[in-house]
Amino acid sequence: MKPFHEALNKIKWDPKEKIEDYTIGYWDRIEGKFLEMPLKEFIESDIPEHRARYIKKGEKIVWDRRK
């Protein structure tokens, strides 16, 4: 598995990819469960990158830290 920042950079800089097509799953320590949000919102948020657990394009998981 490639590191999160490499997966993120590919999505951000590959002209074939649209960041709007991606969703991120992250661990919310306050709610004690996984939550999802659009990847673009995650990048703009103050949520630490180490909370990222997976990235989905549509319904397909394309990067997964949990495995």
All heavy atoms as a GROMACS GRO file, in nm:
protein
  588
    1MET      N    1   0.084  -0.118   0.000
    1MET     CA    2   0.000   0.000   0.000
    1MET      C    3   0.088   0.124   0.000
    1MET      O    4   0.182   0.135   0.077
    1MET     CB    5  -0.090  -0.002   0.124
    1MET     CG    6  -0.164   0.126   0.146
    1MET     SD    7  -0.256   0.133   0.300
    1MET     CE    8  -0.127   0.122   0.418
    2LYS      N    9   0.056   0.216  -0.088
    2LYS     CA   10   0.132   0.341  -0.090
    2LYS      C   11   0.085   0.432   0.024
    2LYS      O   12  -0.030   0.421   0.069
    2LYS     CB   13   0.121   0.410  -0.225
    2LYS     CG   14  -0.017   0.455  -0.264
    2LYS     CD   15  -0.012   0.529  -0.395
    2LYS     CE   16  -0.091   0.456  -0.500
    2LYS     NZ   17  -0.092   0.520  -0.627
    3PRO      N   18   0.171   0.519   0.071
    3PRO     CA   19   0.132   0.611   0.179
    3PRO      C   20   0.018   0.704   0.135
    3PRO      O   21  -0.001   0.731   0.016
    3PRO     CB   22   0.260   0.692   0.204
    3PRO     CG   23   0.370   0.612   0.148
    3PRO     CD   24   0.312   0.533   0.035
    4PHE      N   25  -0.054   0.754   0.233
    4PHE     CA   26  -0.168   0.842   0.208
    4PHE      C   27  -0.129   0.961   0.121
    4PHE      O   28  -0.200   0.994   0.026
    4PHE     CB   29  -0.228   0.890   0.341
    4PHE     CG   30  -0.340   0.989   0.323
    4PHE    CD1   31  -0.464   0.948   0.279
    4PHE    CD2   32  -0.320   1.123   0.350
    4PHE    CE1   33  -0.568   1.039   0.262
    4PHE    CE2   34  -0.423   1.215   0.334
    4PHE     CZ   35  -0.547   1.173   0.290
    5HIS      N   36  -0.019   1.026   0.154
    5HIS     CA   37   0.017   1.148   0.079
    5HIS      C   38   0.044   1.118  -0.068
    5HIS      O   39   0.018   1.201  -0.154
    5HIS     CB   40   0.135   1.221   0.144
    5HIS     CG   41   0.265   1.151   0.134
    5HIS    ND1   42   0.304   1.054   0.224
    5HIS    CD2   43   0.365   1.162   0.043
    5HIS    CE1   44   0.423   1.009   0.188
    5HIS    NE2   45   0.462   1.071   0.079
    6GLU      N   46   0.095   0.998  -0.100
    6GLU     CA   47   0.116   0.962  -0.240
    6GLU      C   48  -0.016   0.941  -0.312
    6GLU      O   49  -0.034   0.985  -0.426
    6GLU     CB   50   0.202   0.836  -0.251
    6GLU     CG   51   0.348   0.861  -0.218
    6GLU     CD   52   0.433   0.736  -0.236
    6GLU    OE1   53   0.392   0.643  -0.309
    6GLU    OE2   54   0.541   0.732  -0.177
    7ALA      N   55  -0.110   0.874  -0.247
    7ALA     CA   56  -0.243   0.854  -0.307
    7ALA      C   57  -0.311   0.989  -0.328
    7ALA      O   58  -0.370   1.015  -0.433
    7ALA     CB   59  -0.328   0.764  -0.217
    8LEU      N   60  -0.302   1.076  -0.229
    8LEU     CA   61  -0.362   1.208  -0.238
    8LEU      C   62  -0.300   1.290  -0.350
    8LEU      O   63  -0.371   1.354  -0.428
    8LEU     CB   64  -0.348   1.280  -0.104
    8LEU     CG   65  -0.410   1.416  -0.092
    8LEU    CD1   66  -0.560   1.410  -0.115
    8LEU    CD2   67  -0.380   1.475   0.044
    9ASN      N   68  -0.168   1.289  -0.361
    9ASN     CA   69  -0.101   1.365  -0.467
    9ASN      C   70  -0.140   1.316  -0.605
    9ASN      O   71  -0.157   1.396  -0.697
    9ASN     CB   72   0.051   1.361  -0.449
    9ASN     CG   73   0.097   1.454  -0.341
    9ASN    OD1   74   0.029   1.550  -0.306
    9ASN    ND2   75   0.214   1.428  -0.286
   10LYS      N   76  -0.154   1.185  -0.620
   10LYS     CA   77  -0.196   1.132  -0.751
   10LYS      C   78  -0.334   1.186  -0.788
   10LYS      O   79  -0.356   1.231  -0.902
   10LYS     CB   80  -0.198   0.981  -0.751
   10LYS     CG   81  -0.248   0.925  -0.885
   10LYS     CD   82  -0.230   0.779  -0.898
   10LYS     CE   83  -0.278   0.719  -1.027
   10LYS     NZ   84  -0.326   0.799  -1.133
   11ILE      N   85  -0.425   1.186  -0.694
   11ILE     CA   86  -0.560   1.236  -0.721
   11ILE      C   87  -0.556   1.386  -0.751
   11ILE      O   88  -0.621   1.433  -0.845
   11ILE     CB   89  -0.653   1.207  -0.602
   11ILE    CG1   90  -0.671   1.055  -0.586
   11ILE    CG2   91  -0.787   1.276  -0.618
   11ILE    CD1   92  -0.734   1.013  -0.455
   12LYS      N   93  -0.480   1.461  -0.674
   12LYS     CA   94  -0.476   1.606  -0.690
   12LYS      C   95  -0.410   1.650  -0.820
   12LYS      O   96  -0.451   1.747  -0.882
   12LYS     CB   97  -0.402   1.670  -0.572
   12LYS     CG   98  -0.483   1.674  -0.445
   12LYS     CD   99  -0.404   1.715  -0.324
   12LYS     CE  100  -0.343   1.851  -0.333
   12LYS     NZ  101  -0.273   1.889  -0.207
   13TRP      N  102  -0.306   1.579  -0.863
   13TRP     CA  103  -0.224   1.628  -0.974
   13TRP      C  104  -0.240   1.552  -1.104
   13TRP      O  105  -0.192   1.598  -1.208
   13TRP     CB  106  -0.078   1.633  -0.932
   13TRP     CG  107  -0.059   1.719  -0.812
   13TRP    CD1  108  -0.025   1.680  -0.686
   13TRP    CD2  109  -0.077   1.861  -0.803
   13TRP    NE1  110  -0.022   1.786  -0.600
   13TRP    CE2  111  -0.053   1.899  -0.669
   13TRP    CE3  112  -0.114   1.959  -0.895
   13TRP    CZ2  113  -0.063   2.031  -0.626
   13TRP    CZ3  114  -0.124   2.090  -0.851
   13TRP    CH2  115  -0.098   2.125  -0.719
   14ASP      N  116  -0.305   1.438  -1.104
   14ASP     CA  117  -0.325   1.362  -1.228
   14ASP      C  118  -0.438   1.430  -1.306
   14ASP      O  119  -0.551   1.438  -1.257
   14ASP     CB  120  -0.361   1.217  -1.197
   14ASP     CG  121  -0.368   1.130  -1.320
   14ASP    OD1  122  -0.394   1.182  -1.430
   14ASP    OD2  123  -0.347   1.008  -1.307
   15PRO      N  124  -0.409   1.477  -1.427
   15PRO     CA  125  -0.514   1.547  -1.502
   15PRO      C  126  -0.633   1.459  -1.539
   15PRO      O  127  -0.740   1.510  -1.572
   15PRO     CB  128  -0.441   1.597  -1.628
   15PRO     CG  129  -0.316   1.518  -1.638
   15PRO     CD  130  -0.282   1.470  -1.499
   16LYS      N  131  -0.618   1.328  -1.531
   16LYS     CA  132  -0.729   1.237  -1.562
   16LYS      C  133  -0.825   1.223  -1.445
   16LYS      O  134  -0.935   1.169  -1.461
   16LYS     CB  135  -0.674   1.098  -1.598
   16LYS     CG  136  -0.588   1.097  -1.720
   16LYS     CD  137  -0.532   0.958  -1.741
   16LYS     CE  138  -0.400   0.968  -1.812
   16LYS     NZ  139  -0.315   0.853  -1.788
   17GLU      N  140  -0.785   1.265  -1.326
   17GLU     CA  141  -0.867   1.249  -1.206
   17GLU      C  142  -0.939   1.379  -1.170
   17GLU      O  143  -0.888   1.487  -1.196
   17GLU     CB  144  -0.780   1.206  -1.088
   17GLU     CG  145  -0.704   1.077  -1.108
   17GLU     CD  146  -0.795   0.956  -1.122
   17GLU    OE1  147  -0.913   0.962  -1.083
   17GLU    OE2  148  -0.746   0.854  -1.173
   18LYS      N  149  -1.057   1.365  -1.111
   18LYS     CA  150  -1.133   1.479  -1.059
   18LYS      C  151  -1.149   1.458  -0.909
   18LYS      O  152  -1.208   1.358  -0.867
   18LYS     CB  153  -1.270   1.488  -1.124
   18LYS     CG  154  -1.267   1.521  -1.270
   18LYS     CD  155  -1.409   1.529  -1.322
   18LYS     CE  156  -1.409   1.549  -1.471
   18LYS     NZ  157  -1.546   1.544  -1.523
   19ILE      N  158  -1.101   1.549  -0.830
   19ILE     CA  159  -1.106   1.534  -0.684
   19ILE      C  160  -1.251   1.523  -0.636
   19ILE      O  161  -1.279   1.460  -0.534
   19ILE     CB  162  -1.030   1.647  -0.614
   19ILE    CG1  163  -0.996   1.607  -0.471
   19ILE    CG2  164  -1.105   1.777  -0.621
   19ILE    CD1  165  -0.890   1.690  -0.406
   20GLU      N  166  -1.344   1.579  -0.712
   20GLU     CA  167  -1.486   1.575  -0.675
   20GLU      C  168  -1.544   1.433  -0.680
   20GLU      O  169  -1.650   1.407  -0.623
   20GLU     CB  170  -1.569   1.666  -0.766
   20GLU     CG  171  -1.535   1.813  -0.753
   20GLU     CD  172  -1.412   1.855  -0.836
   20GLU    OE1  173  -1.367   1.777  -0.924
   20GLU    OE2  174  -1.361   1.964  -0.811
   21ASP      N  175  -1.474   1.342  -0.747
   21ASP     CA  176  -1.521   1.204  -0.758
   21ASP      C  177  -1.486   1.119  -0.636
   21ASP      O  178  -1.526   1.004  -0.628
   21ASP     CB  179  -1.460   1.136  -0.882
   21ASP     CG  180  -1.508   1.199  -1.012
   21ASP    OD1  181  -1.613   1.267  -1.011
   21ASP    OD2  182  -1.440   1.180  -1.114
   22TYR      N  183  -1.411   1.176  -0.542
   22TYR     CA  184  -1.356   1.098  -0.431
   22TYR      C  185  -1.417   1.134  -0.297
   22TYR      O  186  -1.451   1.249  -0.271
   22TYR     CB  187  -1.204   1.118  -0.424
   22TYR     CG  188  -1.132   1.054  -0.540
   22TYR    CD1  189  -1.115   1.122  -0.659
   22TYR    CD2  190  -1.085   0.924  -0.530
   22TYR    CE1  191  -1.050   1.063  -0.766
   22TYR    CE2  192  -1.020   0.864  -0.637
   22TYR     CZ  193  -1.004   0.935  -0.754
   22TYR     OH  194  -0.942   0.875  -0.860
   23THR      N  195  -1.427   1.032  -0.213
   23THR     CA  196  -1.475   1.044  -0.075
   23THR      C  197  -1.369   0.984   0.014
   23THR      O  198  -1.302   0.888  -0.023
   23THR     CB  199  -1.606   0.965  -0.058
   23THR    OG1  200  -1.701   1.012  -0.152
   23THR    CG2  201  -1.661   0.978   0.082
   24ILE      N  202  -1.354   1.041   0.132
   24ILE     CA  203  -1.257   0.986   0.228
   24ILE      C  204  -1.330   0.935   0.351
   24ILE      O  205  -1.428   0.996   0.395
   24ILE     CB  206  -1.151   1.091   0.265
   24ILE    CG1  207  -1.038   1.026   0.344
   24ILE    CG2  208  -1.211   1.207   0.340
   24ILE    CD1  209  -0.911   1.104   0.344
   25GLY      N  210  -1.285   0.824   0.401
   25GLY     CA  211  -1.334   0.771   0.527
   25GLY      C  212  -1.228   0.796   0.633
   25GLY      O  213  -1.110   0.771   0.610
   26TYR      N  214  -1.269   0.850   0.744
   26TYR     CA  215  -1.173   0.881   0.850
   26TYR      C  216  -1.232   0.844   0.985
   26TYR      O  217  -1.353   0.833   1.001
   26TYR     CB  218  -1.134   1.030   0.846
   26TYR     CG  219  -1.248   1.123   0.880
   26TYR    CD1  220  -1.263   1.173   1.008
   26TYR    CD2  221  -1.342   1.160   0.783
   26TYR    CE1  222  -1.368   1.257   1.040
   26TYR    CE2  223  -1.447   1.243   0.814
   26TYR     CZ  224  -1.459   1.292   0.942
   26TYR     OH  225  -1.564   1.374   0.974
   27TRP      N  226  -1.145   0.824   1.082
   27TRP     CA  227  -1.187   0.790   1.217
   27TRP      C  228  -1.215   0.918   1.294
   27TRP      O  229  -1.128   1.005   1.306
   27TRP     CB  230  -1.080   0.709   1.288
   27TRP     CG  231  -1.120   0.671   1.426
   27TRP    CD1  232  -1.072   0.724   1.542
   27TRP    CD2  233  -1.219   0.574   1.464
   27TRP    NE1  234  -1.135   0.666   1.649
   27TRP    CE2  235  -1.226   0.574   1.604
   27TRP    CE3  236  -1.301   0.489   1.392
   27TRP    CZ2  237  -1.312   0.489   1.674
   27TRP    CZ3  238  -1.387   0.406   1.462
   27TRP    CH2  239  -1.391   0.407   1.600
   28ASP      N  240  -1.338   0.931   1.344
   28ASP     CA  241  -1.374   1.045   1.426
   28ASP      C  242  -1.366   1.001   1.572
   28ASP      O  243  -1.444   0.918   1.616
   28ASP     CB  244  -1.515   1.092   1.392
   28ASP     CG  245  -1.551   1.219   1.466
   28ASP    OD1  246  -1.577   1.210   1.588
   28ASP    OD2  247  -1.550   1.326   1.404
   29ARG      N  248  -1.270   1.054   1.642
   29ARG     CA  249  -1.247   1.008   1.780
   29ARG      C  250  -1.356   1.055   1.876
   29ARG      O  251  -1.381   0.991   1.977
   29ARG     CB  252  -1.109   1.050   1.830
   29ARG     CG  253  -1.088   1.198   1.840
   29ARG     CD  254  -0.945   1.230   1.885
   29ARG     NE  255  -0.925   1.373   1.897
   29ARG     CZ  256  -0.951   1.442   2.007
   29ARG    NH1  257  -0.995   1.381   2.114
   29ARG    NH2  258  -0.932   1.572   2.009
   30ILE      N  259  -1.423   1.164   1.844
   30ILE     CA  260  -1.530   1.213   1.932
   30ILE      C  261  -1.654   1.123   1.920
   30ILE      O  262  -1.712   1.083   2.020
   30ILE     CB  263  -1.564   1.360   1.900
   30ILE    CG1  264  -1.442   1.447   1.932
   30ILE    CG2  265  -1.687   1.405   1.977
   30ILE    CD1  266  -1.452   1.589   1.885
   31GLU      N  267  -1.691   1.090   1.796
   31GLU     CA  268  -1.808   1.002   1.776
   31GLU      C  269  -1.772   0.855   1.790
   31GLU      O  270  -1.860   0.771   1.804
   31GLU     CB  271  -1.870   1.029   1.639
   31GLU     CG  272  -1.933   1.168   1.632
   31GLU     CD  273  -2.030   1.181   1.519
   31GLU    OE1  274  -2.096   1.083   1.482
   31GLU    OE2  275  -2.041   1.294   1.467
   32GLY      N  276  -1.642   0.824   1.785
   32GLY     CA  277  -1.598   0.686   1.802
   32GLY      C  278  -1.636   0.594   1.688
   32GLY      O  279  -1.664   0.477   1.709
   33LYS      N  280  -1.639   0.650   1.566
   33LYS     CA  281  -1.673   0.568   1.450
   33LYS      C  282  -1.616   0.631   1.324
   33LYS      O  283  -1.568   0.745   1.325
   33LYS     CB  284  -1.825   0.554   1.435
   33LYS     CG  285  -1.898   0.686   1.412
   33LYS     CD  286  -2.047   0.663   1.403
   33LYS     CE  287  -2.120   0.794   1.376
   33LYS     NZ  288  -2.264   0.774   1.367
   34PHE      N  289  -1.624   0.554   1.214
   34PHE     CA  290  -1.579   0.605   1.085
   34PHE      C  291  -1.685   0.698   1.028
   34PHE      O  292  -1.805   0.670   1.036
   34PHE     CB  293  -1.554   0.491   0.985
   34PHE     CG  294  -1.432   0.410   1.016
   34PHE    CD1  295  -1.443   0.284   1.069
   34PHE    CD2  296  -1.306   0.462   0.993
   34PHE    CE1  297  -1.331   0.208   1.098
   34PHE    CE2  298  -1.193   0.388   1.022
   34PHE     CZ  299  -1.205   0.262   1.074
   35LEU      N  300  -1.640   0.808   0.970
   35LEU     CA  301  -1.726   0.902   0.901
   35LEU      C  302  -1.670   0.923   0.761
   35LEU      O  303  -1.552   0.896   0.737
   35LEU     CB  304  -1.733   1.036   0.974
   35LEU     CG  305  -1.790   1.035   1.115
   35LEU    CD1  306  -1.784   1.174   1.175
   35LEU    CD2  307  -1.932   0.984   1.116
   36GLU      N  308  -1.752   0.970   0.670
   36GLU     CA  309  -1.708   0.999   0.534
   36GLU      C  310  -1.739   1.144   0.499
   36GLU      O  311  -1.834   1.202   0.551
   36GLU     CB  312  -1.777   0.908   0.433
   36GLU     CG  313  -1.734   0.765   0.443
   36GLU     CD  314  -1.794   0.678   0.333
   36GLU    OE1  315  -1.884   0.724   0.258
   36GLU    OE2  316  -1.750   0.563   0.322
   37MET      N  317  -1.657   1.199   0.411
   37MET     CA  318  -1.680   1.333   0.357
   37MET      C  319  -1.612   1.341   0.221
   37MET      O  320  -1.522   1.261   0.192
   37MET     CB  321  -1.629   1.442   0.451
   37MET     CG  322  -1.479   1.453   0.461
   37MET     SD  323  -1.413   1.599   0.548
   37MET     CE  324  -1.520   1.625   0.682
   38PRO      N  325  -1.652   1.437   0.139
   38PRO     CA  326  -1.582   1.456   0.012
   38PRO      C  327  -1.434   1.484   0.038
   38PRO      O  328  -1.398   1.555   0.133
   38PRO     CB  329  -1.652   1.576  -0.050
   38PRO     CG  330  -1.788   1.577   0.012
   38PRO     CD  331  -1.767   1.527   0.152
   39LEU      N  332  -1.350   1.428  -0.044
   39LEU     CA  333  -1.205   1.444  -0.026
   39LEU      C  334  -1.164   1.590  -0.026
   39LEU      O  335  -1.080   1.631   0.053
   39LEU     CB  336  -1.130   1.367  -0.135
   39LEU     CG  337  -0.978   1.368  -0.126
   39LEU    CD1  338  -0.929   1.312   0.008
   39LEU    CD2  339  -0.917   1.288  -0.241
   40LYS      N  340  -1.225   1.670  -0.112
   40LYS     CA  341  -1.190   1.813  -0.119
   40LYS      C  342  -1.216   1.882   0.016
   40LYS      O  343  -1.135   1.962   0.061
   40LYS     CB  344  -1.269   1.880  -0.230
   40LYS     CG  345  -1.227   2.022  -0.254
   40LYS     CD  346  -1.294   2.079  -0.376
   40LYS     CE  347  -1.240   2.219  -0.402
   40LYS     NZ  348  -1.284   2.271  -0.529
   41GLU      N  349  -1.326   1.848   0.081
   41GLU     CA  350  -1.357   1.907   0.212
   41GLU      C  351  -1.256   1.862   0.317
   41GLU      O  352  -1.217   1.939   0.405
   41GLU     CB  353  -1.497   1.869   0.257
   41GLU     CG  354  -1.606   1.941   0.184
   41GLU     CD  355  -1.744   1.901   0.233
   41GLU    OE1  356  -1.759   1.864   0.352
   41GLU    OE2  357  -1.837   1.906   0.152
   42PHE      N  358  -1.214   1.735   0.310
   42PHE     CA  359  -1.116   1.683   0.404
   42PHE      C  360  -0.985   1.760   0.392
   42PHE      O  361  -0.925   1.798   0.493
   42PHE     CB  362  -1.092   1.534   0.379
   42PHE     CG  363  -0.995   1.471   0.476
   42PHE    CD1  364  -1.039   1.427   0.599
   42PHE    CD2  365  -0.861   1.454   0.443
   42PHE    CE1  366  -0.950   1.368   0.690
   42PHE    CE2  367  -0.773   1.397   0.532
   42PHE     CZ  368  -0.817   1.353   0.655
   43ILE      N  369  -0.942   1.785   0.270
   43ILE     CA  370  -0.817   1.858   0.246
   43ILE      C  371  -0.824   1.998   0.306
   43ILE      O  372  -0.727   2.047   0.362
   43ILE     CB  373  -0.785   1.864   0.095
   43ILE    CG1  374  -0.753   1.724   0.043
   43ILE    CG2  375  -0.671   1.960   0.066
   43ILE    CD1  376  -0.749   1.713  -0.108
   44GLU      N  377  -0.940   2.060   0.295
   44GLU     CA  378  -0.958   2.196   0.345
   44GLU      C  379  -0.986   2.202   0.495
   44GLU      O  380  -0.986   2.308   0.554
   44GLU     CB  381  -1.071   2.264   0.268
   44GLU     CG  382  -1.039   2.282   0.120
   44GLU     CD  383  -1.158   2.323   0.037
   44GLU    OE1  384  -1.272   2.325   0.090
   44GLU    OE2  385  -1.139   2.349  -0.082
   45SER      N  386  -1.012   2.087   0.556
   45SER     CA  387  -1.045   2.084   0.700
   45SER      C  388  -0.919   2.081   0.785
   45SER      O  389  -0.808   2.074   0.734
   45SER     CB  390  -1.131   1.960   0.730
   45SER     OG  391  -1.051   1.844   0.730
   46ASP      N  392  -0.941   2.082   0.915
   46ASP     CA  393  -0.828   2.072   1.008
   46ASP      C  394  -0.816   1.931   1.067
   46ASP      O  395  -0.749   1.911   1.167
   46ASP     CB  396  -0.839   2.176   1.119
   46ASP     CG  397  -0.967   2.162   1.201
   46ASP    OD1  398  -1.054   2.083   1.160
   46ASP    OD2  399  -0.979   2.229   1.304
   47ILE      N  400  -0.879   1.833   1.001
   47ILE     CA  401  -0.869   1.695   1.046
   47ILE      C  402  -0.731   1.642   1.009
   47ILE      O  403  -0.688   1.655   0.894
   47ILE     CB  404  -0.979   1.607   0.980
   47ILE    CG1  405  -1.117   1.660   1.017
   47ILE    CG2  406  -0.962   1.461   1.023
   47ILE    CD1  407  -1.230   1.600   0.938
   48PRO      N  408  -0.658   1.585   1.105
   48PRO     CA  409  -0.523   1.535   1.075
   48PRO      C  410  -0.525   1.420   0.974
   48PRO      O  411  -0.615   1.336   0.976
   48PRO     CB  412  -0.471   1.485   1.210
   48PRO     CG  413  -0.565   1.536   1.312
   48PRO     CD  414  -0.694   1.567   1.245
   49GLU      N  415  -0.425   1.419   0.886
   49GLU     CA  416  -0.416   1.315   0.784
   49GLU      C  417  -0.407   1.175   0.842
   49GLU      O  418  -0.452   1.079   0.780
   49GLU     CB  419  -0.297   1.340   0.691
   49GLU     CG  420  -0.318   1.455   0.597
   49GLU     CD  421  -0.205   1.471   0.499
   49GLU    OE1  422  -0.111   1.390   0.497
   49GLU    OE2  423  -0.212   1.568   0.420
   50HIS      N  424  -0.351   1.160   0.962
   50HIS     CA  425  -0.336   1.025   1.018
   50HIS      C  426  -0.471   0.962   1.054
   50HIS      O  427  -0.479   0.843   1.078
   50HIS     CB  428  -0.242   1.025   1.139
   50HIS     CG  429  -0.298   1.091   1.261
   50HIS    ND1  430  -0.278   1.224   1.288
   50HIS    CD2  431  -0.373   1.043   1.362
   50HIS    CE1  432  -0.339   1.255   1.401
   50HIS    NE2  433  -0.398   1.147   1.449
   51ARG      N  434  -0.578   1.039   1.052
   51ARG     CA  435  -0.710   0.982   1.077
   51ARG      C  436  -0.772   0.920   0.951
   51ARG      O  437  -0.871   0.849   0.959
   51ARG     CB  438  -0.804   1.089   1.132
   51ARG     CG  439  -0.757   1.141   1.266
   51ARG     CD  440  -0.872   1.182   1.352
   51ARG     NE  441  -0.826   1.249   1.472
   51ARG     CZ  442  -0.782   1.186   1.580
   51ARG    NH1  443  -0.778   1.056   1.582
   51ARG    NH2  444  -0.742   1.254   1.685
   52ALA      N  445  -0.714   0.949   0.834
   52ALA     CA  446  -0.766   0.894   0.708
   52ALA      C  447  -0.749   0.743   0.709
   52ALA      O  448  -0.642   0.691   0.742
   52ALA     CB  449  -0.692   0.954   0.590
   53ARG      N  450  -0.855   0.670   0.674
   53ARG     CA  451  -0.850   0.524   0.672
   53ARG      C  452  -0.870   0.467   0.532
   53ARG      O  453  -0.817   0.363   0.501
   53ARG     CB  454  -0.955   0.464   0.766
   53ARG     CG  455  -0.930   0.495   0.912
   53ARG     CD  456  -0.796   0.435   0.957
   53ARG     NE  457  -0.773   0.450   1.098
   53ARG     CZ  458  -0.705   0.549   1.154
   53ARG    NH1  459  -0.651   0.641   1.079
   53ARG    NH2  460  -0.690   0.555   1.284
   54TYR      N  461  -0.949   0.534   0.450
   54TYR     CA  462  -0.969   0.486   0.313
   54TYR      C  463  -1.013   0.600   0.223
   54TYR      O  464  -1.062   0.702   0.269
   54TYR     CB  465  -1.069   0.371   0.307
   54TYR     CG  466  -1.206   0.401   0.362
   54TYR    CD1  467  -1.306   0.453   0.280
   54TYR    CD2  468  -1.236   0.376   0.495
   54TYR    CE1  469  -1.432   0.481   0.331
   54TYR    CE2  470  -1.362   0.403   0.546
   54TYR     CZ  471  -1.459   0.456   0.463
   54TYR     OH  472  -1.584   0.483   0.512
   55ILE      N  473  -0.993   0.579   0.092
   55ILE     CA  474  -1.038   0.672  -0.011
   55ILE      C  475  -1.123   0.591  -0.108
   55ILE      O  476  -1.083   0.483  -0.150
   55ILE     CB  477  -0.921   0.738  -0.085
   55ILE    CG1  478  -0.834   0.820   0.010
   55ILE    CG2  479  -0.973   0.828  -0.198
   55ILE    CD1  480  -0.706   0.874  -0.052
   56LYS      N  481  -1.239   0.645  -0.142
   56LYS     CA  482  -1.328   0.579  -0.237
   56LYS      C  483  -1.349   0.668  -0.359
   56LYS      O  484  -1.355   0.790  -0.348
   56LYS     CB  485  -1.465   0.553  -0.175
   56LYS     CG  486  -1.465   0.453  -0.066
   56LYS     CD  487  -1.598   0.414  -0.007
   56LYS     CE  488  -1.718   0.492  -0.034
   56LYS     NZ  489  -1.838   0.446   0.038
   57LYS      N  490  -1.357   0.603  -0.475
   57LYS     CA  491  -1.399   0.671  -0.597
   57LYS      C  492  -1.534   0.609  -0.632
   57LYS      O  493  -1.541   0.491  -0.667
   57LYS     CB  494  -1.300   0.651  -0.710
   57LYS     CG  495  -1.338   0.725  -0.837
   57LYS     CD  496  -1.231   0.713  -0.942
   57LYS     CE  497  -1.268   0.801  -1.062
   57LYS     NZ  498  -1.165   0.791  -1.166
   58GLY      N  499  -1.639   0.686  -0.615
   58GLY     CA  500  -1.773   0.629  -0.625
   58GLY      C  501  -1.792   0.535  -0.507
   58GLY      O  502  -1.774   0.573  -0.392
   59GLU      N  503  -1.822   0.410  -0.534
   59GLU     CA  504  -1.838   0.310  -0.428
   59GLU      C  505  -1.716   0.218  -0.415
   59GLU      O  506  -1.714   0.132  -0.327
   59GLU     CB  507  -1.964   0.226  -0.453
   59GLU     CG  508  -2.092   0.306  -0.438
   59GLU     CD  509  -2.107   0.366  -0.298
   59GLU    OE1  510  -2.084   0.294  -0.198
   59GLU    OE2  511  -2.142   0.485  -0.290
   60LYS      N  512  -1.617   0.237  -0.501
   60LYS     CA  513  -1.499   0.150  -0.501
   60LYS      C  514  -1.387   0.209  -0.415
   60LYS      O  515  -1.348   0.325  -0.431
   60LYS     CB  516  -1.448   0.131  -0.644
   60LYS     CG  517  -1.330   0.041  -0.652
   60LYS     CD  518  -1.281   0.023  -0.793
   60LYS     CE  519  -1.161  -0.068  -0.793
   60LYS     NZ  520  -1.097  -0.074  -0.923
   61ILE      N  521  -1.336   0.130  -0.321
   61ILE     CA  522  -1.223   0.172  -0.238
   61ILE      C  523  -1.095   0.164  -0.320
   61ILE      O  524  -1.062   0.057  -0.372
   61ILE     CB  525  -1.214   0.089  -0.110
   61ILE    CG1  526  -1.336   0.114  -0.023
   61ILE    CG2  527  -1.084   0.121  -0.034
   61ILE    CD1  528  -1.344   0.034   0.104
   62VAL      N  529  -1.025   0.277  -0.333
   62VAL     CA  530  -0.903   0.280  -0.413
   62VAL      C  531  -0.776   0.289  -0.327
   62VAL      O  532  -0.666   0.270  -0.377
   62VAL     CB  533  -0.906   0.396  -0.516
   62VAL    CG1  534  -1.017   0.374  -0.616
   62VAL    CG2  535  -0.922   0.531  -0.447
   63TRP      N  536  -0.792   0.322  -0.200
   63TRP     CA  537  -0.678   0.323  -0.105
   63TRP      C  538  -0.736   0.287   0.031
   63TRP      O  539  -0.842   0.338   0.070
   63TRP     CB  540  -0.614   0.462  -0.102
   63TRP     CG  541  -0.500   0.470  -0.004
   63TRP    CD1  542  -0.370   0.436  -0.027
   63TRP    CD2  543  -0.505   0.516   0.132
   63TRP    NE1  544  -0.296   0.457   0.086
   63TRP    CE2  545  -0.377   0.506   0.185
   63TRP    CE3  546  -0.607   0.563   0.214
   63TRP    CZ2  547  -0.347   0.541   0.316
   63TRP    CZ3  548  -0.577   0.599   0.344
   63TRP    CH2  549  -0.448   0.588   0.393
   64ASP      N  550  -0.668   0.197   0.102
   64ASP     CA  551  -0.721   0.149   0.229
   64ASP      C  552  -0.608   0.124   0.329
   64ASP      O  553  -0.528   0.033   0.308
   64ASP     CB  554  -0.802   0.022   0.208
   64ASP     CG  555  -0.891  -0.012   0.326
   64ASP    OD1  556  -0.867   0.037   0.438
   64ASP    OD2  557  -0.985  -0.090   0.306
   65ARG      N  558  -0.600   0.203   0.432
   65ARG     CA  559  -0.499   0.187   0.536
   65ARG      C  560  -0.531   0.067   0.626
   65ARG      O  561  -0.445   0.010   0.690
   65ARG     CB  562  -0.490   0.312   0.620
   65ARG     CG  563  -0.394   0.298   0.739
   65ARG     CD  564  -0.378   0.425   0.815
   65ARG     NE  565  -0.302   0.516   0.732
   65ARG     CZ  566  -0.294   0.647   0.754
   65ARG    NH1  567  -0.358   0.701   0.852
   65ARG    NH2  568  -0.222   0.722   0.675
   66ARG      N  569  -0.657   0.027   0.631
   66ARG     CA  570  -0.702  -0.077   0.724
   66ARG      C  571  -0.651  -0.215   0.683
   66ARG      O  572  -0.656  -0.307   0.762
   66ARG     CB  573  -0.854  -0.080   0.732
   66ARG     CG  574  -0.911   0.052   0.781
   66ARG     CD  575  -1.060   0.059   0.765
   66ARG     NE  576  -1.095   0.049   0.622
   66ARG     CZ  577  -1.219   0.037   0.579
   66ARG    NH1  578  -1.319   0.033   0.663
   66ARG    NH2  579  -1.244   0.029   0.450
   67LYS      N  580  -0.605  -0.232   0.561
   67LYS     CA  581  -0.558  -0.364   0.514
   67LYS      C  582  -0.410  -0.378   0.528
   67LYS      O  583  -0.334  -0.291   0.527
   67LYS     CB  584  -0.598  -0.386   0.369
   67LYS     CG  585  -0.747  -0.398   0.355
   67LYS     CD  586  -0.781  -0.429   0.213
   67LYS     CE  587  -0.931  -0.442   0.198
   67LYS     NZ  588  -0.971  -0.477   0.068
   0.00000   0.00000   0.00000
